[in-house]
Amino acid sequence: RRPPRSTLFPYTTLFRSAVVAIAFLLFLIIKTRLHAFFSLLIVAVLTGLAAGIGVADVIDVVIAGFSSTVGTVALLVGFGAVLGRIIEVTGGAQVLADKMLDTFGEKRAPLALSVASLFYAFPIFLDAGFIVMLPVIYTVARRLGGSFMLYVLPSIASFMMMHALLPPHPGPTAAATVMGADIGLVILVGLLIGLPTWYFGGYLVARAISKRFPGTPVPALLGEPREVPVEERPAFGAILLVLLMPLVLIFFNTGLSTMEASGSVSDQNVLFQLSRLVGATPVAMALSALTAMLVLYVIPRRRSGQQVGGLLEELVDDALAPVCSIILITGAGGAFGRVLTETGIGGEVAEGLYKDRLEKARTAAATYRDILGPDNFFL
């Protein structure tokens, strides 16, 4: 494999290569309406070839970036989609929506969803947390009507703010570690900056956007909705159990990892070893999905004399089908990110922008983050 492009060409050439690649990507997606999965892969291959990766090596680079990204994302999105689908088809989302609307009222439903997302986003990562919240957002949006933007954008703003500014999320945690900052102080400052940003830039902006797009429908990402009779719906406590389970397990892992790093517990501690297993995000999501299958689906049907049979398998298939496209697009984004890394474009452009154009560097970093996703940003 040839050396990184940064050793062969100056910063301006690399910057132009990045601009051309992103512009061509946007052209394929927006103008020609080519699916993002194919668009990202085409741009990744062409960028690698143009930047000096050999013909025999470029496919290997693309596959490496794709596989390393999908390996984690597929598990998170897959388990999260199954968990969300089970909560929806069993009536759990309707139970949560009823409870939320009774407590906060219909007029404050978008704010209530956003605040609930803030709490849920603290210990759990953006992708896993948001996909679990989706069935509740969908149910509230369908029941109250109006623009879907009014309900989903405030929740997205909550997850994005927590993911970008507060530990234990990877970006803020890594930054605090590198700078030697106190984690507690980072959380405090992050809240002081993040909460006003979330409210003014997320909640209020979402209300304004929803007025401009009043007819935005609720998508069918989790399959077609099903109205469950009240007597067949699960108890509120059972829903809380399966929703809070991944949160508790991940927080359990985060807490003990912090204690191990500070020397409070040994790396041979039984609880620490257990937390490393059950508190890993994919494992926590898998355990929560399995618990939801048992508590919300299998046991209630067995008690009422219904046959489960192949229904559970069909339910999982229905949950996974709509999210396959998301997984493939994310993997293609990882392939594009790997090409930028291998060619030296990403590192050289970031270094040049940091030295010469700090404000533009922030814009470019935000653009890369939006295109590649938070999981691929540090590739």
N, C-alpha and C positions, 0 to 999 in steps of 0.2 A: 504494500500500500504506500502511496506517495505521502510525503510529509505534509503537515497542515499547510493550507494555502497562505496562512499568515507569514510563513517563511519565504514565500515566493513573490508576493504582491504587496503593494502599499495599502495603507488603511483606506484611501479613497476608492480604490478598486473594489475592495471587499465590501465597503459600505454600499457602493452602487450595485454590487451583486445581490446583497440582501434586499435592497429596495426593489430591484427588478423581480426577484423571486417572489416577494410578497405581493407586488402589483399584479404579477401574472397569476398568482394564486387567487386573488380577489376577482380578477377578470374571469377565470374559469368558473368560480362559484356563482358570482353575481350575474355576469353577462351571458355566459353560455349555459348556465344552470346545470353544469356538470356536478354530480354528487361530490360532496366534500371528501369522501374517502378516496375516490379516484383522483380528484384534483390535488390533494396533498401528496399522494404517491408519485404522480407525474412530476410535480414541482420538485419533490425531493430528489428524484432520479436526475432530472435535468440540471438542478443546482449542483449536485455532486459531480456530474460530468463536466460542467462548465468550470467548476472550481478546482479541477485537477485530480479527482479520484479516478482511478483506472476503470475501464469498462468491466474488467473482471472482478473488481472489488466493490463497485457501487451498490450492487444488489445485496451483497453481504452486509454492508453498512445499513442499508434500509431495513433489512430483515432484523438485524440486531437491535436497531432502535424500536422497531415495531414490537418485537417479542418482549423486550425488557419493559416496555410500557404496558402492554396488554396483560402481562403476567400479574400485575397488581390490580389494574383498573377493572379487568374482567371479573375478578373475584368480588371486589367492592360493589360494582354496579350490579352484577348478577345476584348476589345475596341480598343486596338492598332492594332490588326490583321484586324478588320473591317475597321478602318481608312486607313491602308496601302493598303488593297485590293481595296477599293473604289478609292484611288489615282491611283492605277495601272490600273484597268479596264477602267477608264474614260480617260486614256491617260495623267493623271497629272504627273506620273513619267517620261514619255517621254518628257513632256514639261520641267520639271526640268533638266533632263539629257541633253537636247539640249542646254538649257541656260548655264549650267555648262561647257559643252564642247566648246561652242562658246566663253565663257569668258576665260577659262584656257587652252584650247587645250587638245587634246587627250593624249599627253604624260604626262601631269600633272594631269590627272583625278584621280588617286589614292590619290595624295596629296590634291586635291580639296575636295574629299569626306571626307578625314580625318579632314581637317580644318573645313569644314561645321559641322562635328560631334562634334568638340571641342566647337563651339559656341552653338550648340543645346543642348549639354550635361551640360551646366553650371547650368541652373535652373531646368532641368527635370531629373528625376531619370533614371538610366541606362536601366532598362528593358523596360520602356515605350518609352524612346527616341530612343533606338536602333531599336525596332520593327517598329517605324514610318519611320525610315531611310531606312529600308530594301528594299522597292520597288524601291527607287532611286538607291541604290547600285546594285540591280538585273538588272535594266534596263541598267545602264552603263556597267556592266560586260557582258551582252548579246550583246550589241552593239559593244563593242571594242574587245571582245574575249580574249583569253588567260586564265590564271588561275584565278579562282574565288577568291583565296587567296589574290591576288594582290589588290583587291578592298575592300574586307570585313575586312581583318585583320587590316589595318590602322584605319578604323572606329571603330573597337572594341577597339583598343588601346586608342583611344581618349576618348571613353565613360568610359573605365576602369580607366584611369588616373584621369579624373574629378571626378568619383565616389569615388575613394580611397583617394584623396588628398585635395579636395576643398569643403568648405561649399558652398551651403546649404545641401549637401548630408549628410546622417545620421551619418556615421562613423566619418568624420572629424569634424562635428558639435558637436557630443557628446564628442569627445576627447578634443576639444577646450573649451567646457563648463566645463568639469571635471578639466582641468588644469588651468582654469581661464585665458586663452589666448585671446588676441584681435582677433576678427574674421577677420578684415581687414588684420592684419599681417599674420594670418594663410593662407589667400588667396594669399598674395604676396609670401610667402615662398613656398606654394604649387605650384605656377606657376613657380618659379625659379627652383624647383626640377622636377616638372612634365613635363614641355615642353621639356627639353632635353631627359627625359626618354621616352616620347611619340615619339619623332623624331627618336632617335637612337634605342630604344627598340621596337618601334611599326612600324613606316613607313619603315625604312631601313631594319629591320628584315623581314618584310612582303615581300619586294621585293626579298630578298634572298630566302625565303621559296617558293615563287611563281615560282622561277626558278627551284627548286627541284621537284615541283609538277605542271608541266605545263598543265596537262590535267584535273585539278579539275573543274567539271562542276558546273553550277549554279543550286542550289536545287530548288525544286518546292514547297517550304514551303507555299507560298502565292497562290498556284494554278498555272495553266498553263498560260503563258503570252498571251496577246492579242494585236495585232498591231492595234491601233486606227487611223483612217484617220485624217489628219491634221485639216480638217474643223470641226471635232467632238471633238477635244481636248479642255479642259477648258483653260481659260485665266491664264497667269502666276500669276496675282494678286490674283485670286481665290485660287490657290494652296498655295500661301504664307499665305493666310488667315487661311486655315484649318491647316496648319503646325505650324504656329506661335501661334495659339489660345491656345493650351495646355501650351505652353511655357509662354505666357503672364499671363494666369490664375494662374499657379503654382507660378510664380515669384511674382504676386500680393499677393498671400497668404504668401509667404516667407517674403516679405518686411514688410507687416503689422504685421506679427507675431514677427518679429525682433523689430519693433517699440513698440509693446505691451510689449515685454519682457524688453525693456529699459525704459518703463514708458512714452513714447512719446504719446501713445494713450491709451485710456481706453479699458478694455475688453468688455465694453458695447457699444463701438463705432459701428455705423451701418456698416461702410465699413469693419471693422475688422470682424464682424459677417458674412458679406457677403463673405469675402475672405475665411473664414473657410469652407463655404459651396461650393462655386464654384471653389476654389483653391485647394481642396483636389485632389490628383492625379487621383483617379478613376473617380471622377465627371468631372474633366477637360478633361480627355480622352473621357468620354461618350458624353459630350457636343460637343467636336470636331468631334467625329464620326457622331453624329446627324447632325451637321452643314454640314459636307462633304456629307452626304446623300442628304440633301436638295439642297445645292449650286452646287455640282458637278454632281448629278445624277437625282434628281427629276425635278428640275426647267428646266434644258436644254432639257430634254425629253418632258416635257409638252409643252415647247415653239415650239418644232419641230413637235408636234402632235403625238408623240409616246405614247403608253400606258405603264404605269409603272406596274400596276397589281401586280403579284406575283414575278416580276423580282428582286425587292429589297430584298424580303425575301430569294430568292435563292442566291443572292449575299452574304448576311450575312451568310447563311449556308455554302457556299463555303469558306468563310473567316475563319470561326470558326473550320471547320473540321480538317485542317492540324495542328492546334495548340493545339488540345485536348491532344495529347501525351506530349507536353511540360508542360502543366498544371499539368497533372497527375504525371510526373516525378518530378516536383518541389514540389508537395505535398508530394510525397514519401520521398524526401530529407528532408522536414520539419519533417516527422515522425521519420526518423533516427536521426535528430538533437534533437528532443524531448526526445528520448530514451537516448541519450548521456547525456542530461541535468538531466533527472530523476534519472539515475543511478549514477550520480556524476562523470562519466568518463571525460566529457568535462572539467568541472571546476577543477577537481583534476589534470588532465594531464597538463592543462594550468598553474596551480599554480606550479606544480613540475618542469615543463620545464622552467618557468620564473626564478625560484630560482637557478636551477642547470645548465641549458643549454639554454641560451638566444637565441643563433643562431638557435638551433633546434626548439625552441618555435616558432620562426618566420616561419620556414618551415612548422611546423605542423599546425599553424594557416592558412597559405596560402593553405595547402592541404584541411583542413576542409572547407575553403571558396570556393574552386573550386568544391568540391563535393556537398556541401549543397546549394551553391548559396549565394549571398550577403544578400538576405532577411532573410535567416535562420541562418546567422553567429552569431547573437547576441541572439539566442534562449536560 
